Amino acid sequence: MITVVFEGALLGQNPKHREKFAVRTFSGPLAYHDSLDHLRVVHLTDMHVGRVTPMAAQMAAVDLTNAANPDFVAITGDFVCHSQKFLDALRSVIREIRAPVFAVLGNHDHWSGAREVREALVRAGAEVLDNVVTTYTVRGQRMQILGLDDAYTGHADRERAVSMLDPHLPTIGLSHIAEEADGLWRHGVPLVLSGHTHAGQITVAKLHEIAIGKVAGHKYVHGLYGSREVGSGAVYVGAGVGAAVMPIRIGDRGKREVTIFELGRNGAVEREHHESQPPLPGRKPSEELTQKRHQKVLQLRSKREAKSSTE
């Protein structure tokens, strides 16, 4: 793992913008060795462009991403934070990424207005994958990217997405909620990138596993889970760039994060941050809870529409 402290011109002269980032690098599953020579993917998640996360931190993530010279960038949801007020800022951040961007939405995007967030991303040059599969070709190599809409708010449609897969092409999956990986593995998706948890942000004394795992019921809290052997599946949960409530991050696992995956025959890395780890017991949300989350999206949309009609 490389820890980078940004100072000076990059983040401005104000000391409060001197943010620490972790750059974590991993090799991809062995399933890609027969189909890809080498592709480099940078994974970002939970950018939460808004008041809580300084724009300096957003641009630091972009600079790290561009420095890695990826073949494409995958961003797994929560682009905004409770508001549409920063969509112009979001567009400016995404436009600075010097590689194709593939994205899926998260719960905050639906709470804030999925249509507007999606529109901002597309205008910035990103391809938003809402329960669909797209094919990306670079240096003569073709790869499928499957993107699920947000499962937290009940918008994921895994069956629709997997029905579009070509079994002869290598595939990577994107999902804001990591637990969707369990179903994608059964359809031959060997690697899924995800977010949502922010790694708990406070990772000392395994507080992140208690808060995100035991209390919130997630099986996958932060880092690499599953197996990268042929015929298996792995999921990576990113710690994220931003924050939705408090910008506090304590502990190695809780640092703002940019993750690099080297896929294919020549994609081995010298040192990985950690090995695959066992999942927590987890707790699947009830149908009632999922419906309640979906209703919240509809209520917030109605509230925005009512406010707009009176302005």
C-alpha beads as a LAMMPS data file, in Angstrom:
LAMMPS data file: protein, C-alpha beads

311 atoms
310 bonds

1 atom types
1 bond types

-500.0 500.0 xlo xhi
-500.0 500.0 ylo yhi
-500.0 500.0 zlo zhi

Masses

1 110.0

Atoms # bond

1 1 1 0.000 0.000 0.000
2 1 1 1.154 3.533 -0.780
3 1 1 -0.014 6.350 1.430
4 1 1 0.203 9.760 -0.174
5 1 1 -0.044 13.060 1.678
6 1 1 -1.009 15.930 -0.622
7 1 1 0.236 19.390 0.213
8 1 1 1.033 22.676 -1.475
9 1 1 -0.354 23.679 -4.824
10 1 1 -2.296 20.486 -5.482
11 1 1 -4.631 20.936 -2.535
12 1 1 -4.134 24.633 -1.982
13 1 1 -2.151 26.311 0.750
14 1 1 -4.812 25.930 3.438
15 1 1 -3.573 23.248 5.891
16 1 1 -7.085 21.888 6.398
17 1 1 -6.983 20.592 2.812
18 1 1 -3.917 18.419 3.363
19 1 1 -5.697 15.106 3.021
20 1 1 -4.297 11.611 3.292
21 1 1 -5.163 9.063 0.637
22 1 1 -4.452 5.354 0.439
23 1 1 -3.690 3.897 -2.981
24 1 1 -4.393 0.174 -2.794
25 1 1 -3.376 -2.151 -5.615
26 1 1 -4.595 -5.689 -6.314
27 1 1 -4.282 -8.367 -8.972
28 1 1 -7.466 -9.493 -10.645
29 1 1 -9.060 -12.963 -10.610
30 1 1 -7.380 -15.782 -12.503
31 1 1 -10.437 -16.037 -14.759
32 1 1 -9.128 -13.033 -16.706
33 1 1 -5.806 -14.701 -17.557
34 1 1 -7.252 -16.638 -20.487
35 1 1 -9.087 -13.680 -21.986
36 1 1 -7.086 -10.523 -21.233
37 1 1 -3.449 -9.639 -21.675
38 1 1 -3.579 -6.696 -19.275
39 1 1 -6.098 -4.037 -18.329
40 1 1 -5.749 -1.533 -15.501
41 1 1 -8.923 -0.413 -13.731
42 1 1 -9.107 2.355 -11.149
43 1 1 -11.991 2.094 -8.716
44 1 1 -13.479 5.109 -6.934
45 1 1 -16.618 5.176 -4.856
46 1 1 -18.751 7.353 -2.575
47 1 1 -17.388 10.682 -3.779
48 1 1 -20.229 12.587 -2.075
49 1 1 -19.498 15.860 -3.827
50 1 1 -20.871 18.509 -1.499
51 1 1 -20.169 20.525 1.619
52 1 1 -18.923 17.647 3.766
53 1 1 -16.086 16.646 1.427
54 1 1 -13.642 19.373 0.297
55 1 1 -13.262 19.804 -3.447
56 1 1 -9.552 19.566 -2.775
57 1 1 -10.049 15.959 -1.743
58 1 1 -12.106 15.265 -4.870
59 1 1 -9.395 16.667 -7.103
60 1 1 -6.714 14.748 -5.213
61 1 1 -8.601 11.555 -6.033
62 1 1 -8.729 12.602 -9.686
63 1 1 -5.001 13.366 -9.750
64 1 1 -4.201 9.956 -8.273
65 1 1 -6.521 8.314 -10.767
66 1 1 -4.939 10.023 -13.743
67 1 1 -1.432 9.283 -12.456
68 1 1 -2.270 5.562 -12.561
69 1 1 -3.009 5.830 -16.303
70 1 1 -5.957 3.418 -16.193
71 1 1 -7.697 1.836 -19.159
72 1 1 -10.975 2.821 -17.544
73 1 1 -12.358 4.091 -14.261
74 1 1 -15.225 2.476 -12.363
75 1 1 -17.184 4.606 -9.879
76 1 1 -19.704 2.762 -7.740
77 1 1 -22.260 5.295 -6.600
78 1 1 -23.094 8.051 -4.140
79 1 1 -21.821 10.909 -6.266
80 1 1 -23.704 13.518 -4.261
81 1 1 -24.664 14.107 -0.655
82 1 1 -28.340 14.836 0.119
83 1 1 -28.519 17.602 -2.496
84 1 1 -28.488 18.626 -6.152
85 1 1 -26.727 21.885 -5.342
86 1 1 -23.318 20.523 -6.298
87 1 1 -24.082 18.917 -9.657
88 1 1 -21.949 21.507 -11.459
89 1 1 -19.062 20.631 -9.153
90 1 1 -19.655 16.928 -9.806
91 1 1 -19.469 17.507 -13.546
92 1 1 -16.215 19.419 -13.176
93 1 1 -14.672 16.565 -11.169
94 1 1 -15.711 13.821 -13.588
95 1 1 -14.558 15.832 -16.609
96 1 1 -11.020 15.930 -15.186
97 1 1 -10.668 12.140 -15.302
98 1 1 -8.549 11.295 -18.338
99 1 1 -9.992 7.837 -19.013
100 1 1 -13.400 6.408 -19.860
101 1 1 -15.665 6.428 -16.808
102 1 1 -18.324 3.788 -16.110
103 1 1 -20.668 4.443 -13.205
104 1 1 -23.580 3.079 -11.212
105 1 1 -25.801 5.060 -8.866
106 1 1 -26.047 4.762 -5.084
107 1 1 -28.709 5.466 -2.490
108 1 1 -27.734 9.136 -2.056
109 1 1 -28.082 9.647 -5.795
110 1 1 -31.636 8.308 -5.676
111 1 1 -32.461 10.331 -2.556
112 1 1 -31.143 13.485 -4.230
113 1 1 -32.642 12.810 -7.647
114 1 1 -31.416 9.949 -9.801
115 1 1 -32.462 11.570 -13.072
116 1 1 -30.545 14.753 -12.344
117 1 1 -27.432 12.955 -11.083
118 1 1 -27.470 10.617 -14.073
119 1 1 -27.829 13.571 -16.414
120 1 1 -24.882 15.366 -14.793
121 1 1 -22.681 12.291 -15.143
122 1 1 -23.589 11.756 -18.794
123 1 1 -22.934 15.432 -19.586
124 1 1 -19.510 15.020 -17.973
125 1 1 -18.735 12.088 -20.264
126 1 1 -19.453 9.120 -17.983
127 1 1 -21.498 6.096 -19.036
128 1 1 -24.105 5.264 -16.384
129 1 1 -25.083 1.604 -16.203
130 1 1 -28.594 1.044 -14.845
131 1 1 -29.002 -2.754 -14.752
132 1 1 -27.322 -3.130 -18.116
133 1 1 -24.154 -4.471 -19.700
134 1 1 -21.830 -2.495 -21.945
135 1 1 -18.818 -3.702 -23.927
136 1 1 -15.535 -1.836 -23.763
137 1 1 -12.671 -2.391 -26.214
138 1 1 -9.091 -1.240 -25.642
139 1 1 -5.970 -2.371 -27.533
140 1 1 -8.063 -5.000 -29.290
141 1 1 -9.306 -6.481 -26.009
142 1 1 -13.041 -6.653 -25.343
143 1 1 -14.511 -6.682 -21.876
144 1 1 -18.052 -6.501 -20.537
145 1 1 -18.936 -4.116 -17.744
146 1 1 -22.139 -4.984 -15.914
147 1 1 -23.665 -2.250 -13.801
148 1 1 -26.447 -2.666 -11.247
149 1 1 -28.584 0.216 -10.107
150 1 1 -28.720 0.793 -6.342
151 1 1 -29.909 -2.227 -4.358
152 1 1 -30.226 -0.304 -1.087
153 1 1 -33.225 1.626 -2.397
154 1 1 -34.617 -1.341 -4.313
155 1 1 -33.544 -0.298 -7.819
156 1 1 -31.219 -3.188 -8.652
157 1 1 -32.446 -5.671 -11.265
158 1 1 -29.802 -8.372 -11.373
159 1 1 -31.780 -10.750 -13.578
160 1 1 -32.247 -8.079 -16.237
161 1 1 -28.545 -7.275 -16.237
162 1 1 -27.215 -10.847 -16.355
163 1 1 -29.598 -11.682 -19.211
164 1 1 -27.495 -9.352 -21.377
165 1 1 -24.172 -11.112 -20.700
166 1 1 -22.160 -12.715 -23.472
167 1 1 -20.648 -15.840 -21.879
168 1 1 -17.664 -15.649 -24.236
169 1 1 -16.425 -12.278 -22.971
170 1 1 -14.717 -11.444 -19.664
171 1 1 -16.895 -9.412 -17.301
172 1 1 -16.468 -7.074 -14.359
173 1 1 -19.433 -6.056 -12.205
174 1 1 -20.245 -2.713 -10.576
175 1 1 -22.718 -2.416 -7.700
176 1 1 -23.049 0.174 -4.957
177 1 1 -24.068 -2.600 -2.543
178 1 1 -21.466 -5.358 -2.257
179 1 1 -23.885 -8.125 -1.287
180 1 1 -25.200 -8.140 -4.869
181 1 1 -21.931 -9.860 -5.777
182 1 1 -23.230 -13.155 -4.362
183 1 1 -25.800 -13.358 -7.156
184 1 1 -23.452 -12.094 -9.867
185 1 1 -20.842 -14.755 -9.145
186 1 1 -23.387 -17.434 -10.000
187 1 1 -23.586 -15.923 -13.492
188 1 1 -19.840 -15.999 -14.109
189 1 1 -18.871 -12.466 -13.001
190 1 1 -15.511 -13.077 -11.277
191 1 1 -14.966 -9.588 -9.829
192 1 1 -17.430 -7.032 -8.487
193 1 1 -16.471 -3.525 -7.345
194 1 1 -18.654 -1.781 -4.782
195 1 1 -18.870 0.863 -2.065
196 1 1 -21.518 2.286 0.289
197 1 1 -19.852 1.491 3.629
198 1 1 -17.013 4.096 3.604
199 1 1 -15.146 1.289 5.435
200 1 1 -16.915 2.592 8.517
201 1 1 -14.554 5.637 8.467
202 1 1 -13.366 4.750 11.991
203 1 1 -11.489 1.479 11.721
204 1 1 -9.565 1.212 14.986
205 1 1 -10.393 -1.731 17.281
206 1 1 -12.534 -3.141 14.437
207 1 1 -15.217 -0.549 15.112
208 1 1 -16.027 -0.602 11.394
209 1 1 -16.903 -4.300 11.537
210 1 1 -19.123 -3.729 14.564
211 1 1 -20.947 -0.705 13.092
212 1 1 -21.200 -1.792 9.457
213 1 1 -21.255 -5.527 10.006
214 1 1 -23.015 -6.380 13.253
215 1 1 -25.265 -3.316 13.515
216 1 1 -26.005 -2.553 9.847
217 1 1 -25.900 -6.198 8.784
218 1 1 -23.367 -6.061 5.937
219 1 1 -21.345 -9.154 5.056
220 1 1 -18.733 -7.082 3.264
221 1 1 -17.380 -4.014 5.072
222 1 1 -14.128 -3.026 3.400
223 1 1 -11.530 -4.603 1.168
224 1 1 -11.314 -7.861 -0.727
225 1 1 -13.626 -10.822 -0.065
226 1 1 -14.234 -14.119 -1.831
227 1 1 -11.830 -16.012 -4.057
228 1 1 -9.895 -15.117 -7.181
229 1 1 -9.551 -18.726 -8.270
230 1 1 -11.137 -19.838 -11.543
231 1 1 -14.805 -20.664 -11.082
232 1 1 -15.135 -18.485 -7.984
233 1 1 -15.901 -14.836 -7.343
234 1 1 -14.422 -11.875 -5.493
235 1 1 -15.819 -8.531 -4.390
236 1 1 -13.974 -5.380 -3.427
237 1 1 -15.579 -2.792 -1.134
238 1 1 -13.905 0.601 -1.445
239 1 1 -13.466 2.986 1.485
240 1 1 -14.586 5.898 -0.673
241 1 1 -13.415 9.420 -1.347
242 1 1 -16.035 11.438 0.518
243 1 1 -18.360 11.329 3.477
244 1 1 -22.090 11.808 3.903
245 1 1 -22.229 13.037 7.493
246 1 1 -18.911 13.494 9.293
247 1 1 -15.581 13.776 7.447
248 1 1 -13.760 11.984 10.274
249 1 1 -11.561 9.074 9.167
250 1 1 -9.456 7.212 11.716
251 1 1 -7.361 4.093 11.153
252 1 1 -5.579 2.627 8.150
253 1 1 -8.681 1.032 6.619
254 1 1 -10.690 4.226 6.935
255 1 1 -8.475 6.467 4.798
256 1 1 -9.844 8.042 1.640
257 1 1 -9.095 5.545 -1.055
258 1 1 -8.183 5.023 -4.693
259 1 1 -7.966 1.362 -5.699
260 1 1 -6.173 -0.096 -8.705
261 1 1 -6.919 -3.529 -10.141
262 1 1 -4.519 -5.095 -12.634
263 1 1 -6.491 -7.583 -14.721
264 1 1 -5.194 -10.317 -17.041
265 1 1 -2.094 -12.415 -17.678
266 1 1 0.394 -9.611 -17.100
267 1 1 -1.521 -7.910 -14.328
268 1 1 0.240 -9.266 -11.236
269 1 1 1.320 -6.691 -8.657
270 1 1 4.348 -6.906 -6.414
271 1 1 2.511 -6.222 -3.183
272 1 1 -1.162 -6.127 -2.273
273 1 1 -2.626 -4.263 0.662
274 1 1 -4.226 -7.400 2.100
275 1 1 -5.358 -10.867 1.125
276 1 1 -8.947 -11.918 0.647
277 1 1 -10.776 -12.044 3.959
278 1 1 -13.792 -14.033 5.181
279 1 1 -17.194 -12.350 5.085
280 1 1 -19.095 -11.392 8.216
281 1 1 -22.360 -13.249 8.965
282 1 1 -24.426 -10.424 7.489
283 1 1 -28.163 -9.927 7.627
284 1 1 -30.313 -9.585 4.528
285 1 1 -32.704 -6.615 4.708
286 1 1 -36.327 -7.599 4.985
287 1 1 -38.761 -6.977 2.153
288 1 1 -40.482 -4.459 4.391
289 1 1 -37.258 -2.535 4.998
290 1 1 -36.371 -2.490 1.302
291 1 1 -39.841 -1.192 0.486
292 1 1 -39.498 1.472 3.159
293 1 1 -36.216 2.619 1.623
294 1 1 -37.829 2.740 -1.811
295 1 1 -40.725 4.775 -0.452
296 1 1 -38.250 7.297 0.929
297 1 1 -36.966 7.884 -2.612
298 1 1 -40.502 8.473 -3.871
299 1 1 -41.339 10.806 -0.992
300 1 1 -38.231 12.897 -1.543
301 1 1 -38.976 13.096 -5.265
302 1 1 -42.528 14.260 -4.586
303 1 1 -41.233 16.861 -2.163
304 1 1 -38.793 18.224 -4.767
305 1 1 -41.496 18.329 -7.422
306 1 1 -43.909 20.130 -5.104
307 1 1 -41.252 22.685 -4.202
308 1 1 -40.370 23.210 -7.853
309 1 1 -43.991 23.816 -8.830
310 1 1 -44.316 26.640 -6.284
311 1 1 -41.139 28.447 -7.289

Bonds

1 1 1 2
2 1 2 3
3 1 3 4
4 1 4 5
5 1 5 6
6 1 6 7
7 1 7 8
8 1 8 9
9 1 9 10
10 1 10 11
11 1 11 12
12 1 12 13
13 1 13 14
14 1 14 15
15 1 15 16
16 1 16 17
17 1 17 18
18 1 18 19
19 1 19 20
20 1 20 21
21 1 21 22
22 1 22 23
23 1 23 24
24 1 24 25
25 1 25 26
26 1 26 27
27 1 27 28
28 1 28 29
29 1 29 30
30 1 30 31
31 1 31 32
32 1 32 33
33 1 33 34
34 1 34 35
35 1 35 36
36 1 36 37
37 1 37 38
38 1 38 39
39 1 39 40
40 1 40 41
41 1 41 42
42 1 42 43
43 1 43 44
44 1 44 45
45 1 45 46
46 1 46 47
47 1 47 48
48 1 48 49
49 1 49 50
50 1 50 51
51 1 51 52
52 1 52 53
53 1 53 54
54 1 54 55
55 1 55 56
56 1 56 57
57 1 57 58
58 1 58 59
59 1 59 60
60 1 60 61
61 1 61 62
62 1 62 63
63 1 63 64
64 1 64 65
65 1 65 66
66 1 66 67
67 1 67 68
68 1 68 69
69 1 69 70
70 1 70 71
71 1 71 72
72 1 72 73
73 1 73 74
74 1 74 75
75 1 75 76
76 1 76 77
77 1 77 78
78 1 78 79
79 1 79 80
80 1 80 81
81 1 81 82
82 1 82 83
83 1 83 84
84 1 84 85
85 1 85 86
86 1 86 87
87 1 87 88
88 1 88 89
89 1 89 90
90 1 90 91
91 1 91 92
92 1 92 93
93 1 93 94
94 1 94 95
95 1 95 96
96 1 96 97
97 1 97 98
98 1 98 99
99 1 99 100
100 1 100 101
101 1 101 102
102 1 102 103
103 1 103 104
104 1 104 105
105 1 105 106
106 1 106 107
107 1 107 108
108 1 108 109
109 1 109 110
110 1 110 111
111 1 111 112
112 1 112 113
113 1 113 114
114 1 114 115
115 1 115 116
116 1 116 117
117 1 117 118
118 1 118 119
119 1 119 120
120 1 120 121
121 1 121 122
122 1 122 123
123 1 123 124
124 1 124 125
125 1 125 126
126 1 126 127
127 1 127 128
128 1 128 129
129 1 129 130
130 1 130 131
131 1 131 132
132 1 132 133
133 1 133 134
134 1 134 135
135 1 135 136
136 1 136 137
137 1 137 138
138 1 138 139
139 1 139 140
140 1 140 141
141 1 141 142
142 1 142 143
143 1 143 144
144 1 144 145
145 1 145 146
146 1 146 147
147 1 147 148
148 1 148 149
149 1 149 150
150 1 150 151
151 1 151 152
152 1 152 153
153 1 153 154
154 1 154 155
155 1 155 156
156 1 156 157
157 1 157 158
158 1 158 159
159 1 159 160
160 1 160 161
161 1 161 162
162 1 162 163
163 1 163 164
164 1 164 165
165 1 165 166
166 1 166 167
167 1 167 168
168 1 168 169
169 1 169 170
170 1 170 171
171 1 171 172
172 1 172 173
173 1 173 174
174 1 174 175
175 1 175 176
176 1 176 177
177 1 177 178
178 1 178 179
179 1 179 180
180 1 180 181
181 1 181 182
182 1 182 183
183 1 183 184
184 1 184 185
185 1 185 186
186 1 186 187
187 1 187 188
188 1 188 189
189 1 189 190
190 1 190 191
191 1 191 192
192 1 192 193
193 1 193 194
194 1 194 195
195 1 195 196
196 1 196 197
197 1 197 198
198 1 198 199
199 1 199 200
200 1 200 201
201 1 201 202
202 1 202 203
203 1 203 204
204 1 204 205
205 1 205 206
206 1 206 207
207 1 207 208
208 1 208 209
209 1 209 210
210 1 210 211
211 1 211 212
212 1 212 213
213 1 213 214
214 1 214 215
215 1 215 216
216 1 216 217
217 1 217 218
218 1 218 219
219 1 219 220
220 1 220 221
221 1 221 222
222 1 222 223
223 1 223 224
224 1 224 225
225 1 225 226
226 1 226 227
227 1 227 228
228 1 228 229
229 1 229 230
230 1 230 231
231 1 231 232
232 1 232 233
233 1 233 234
234 1 234 235
235 1 235 236
236 1 236 237
237 1 237 238
238 1 238 239
239 1 239 240
240 1 240 241
241 1 241 242
242 1 242 243
243 1 243 244
244 1 244 245
245 1 245 246
246 1 246 247
247 1 247 248
248 1 248 249
249 1 249 250
250 1 250 251
251 1 251 252
252 1 252 253
253 1 253 254
254 1 254 255
255 1 255 256
256 1 256 257
257 1 257 258
258 1 258 259
259 1 259 260
260 1 260 261
261 1 261 262
262 1 262 263
263 1 263 264
264 1 264 265
265 1 265 266
266 1 266 267
267 1 267 268
268 1 268 269
269 1 269 270
270 1 270 271
271 1 271 272
272 1 272 273
273 1 273 274
274 1 274 275
275 1 275 276
276 1 276 277
277 1 277 278
278 1 278 279
279 1 279 280
280 1 280 281
281 1 281 282
282 1 282 283
283 1 283 284
284 1 284 285
285 1 285 286
286 1 286 287
287 1 287 288
288 1 288 289
289 1 289 290
290 1 290 291
291 1 291 292
292 1 292 293
293 1 293 294
294 1 294 295
295 1 295 296
296 1 296 297
297 1 297 298
298 1 298 299
299 1 299 300
300 1 300 301
301 1 301 302
302 1 302 303
303 1 303 304
304 1 304 305
305 1 305 306
306 1 306 307
307 1 307 308
308 1 308 309
309 1 309 310
310 1 310 311
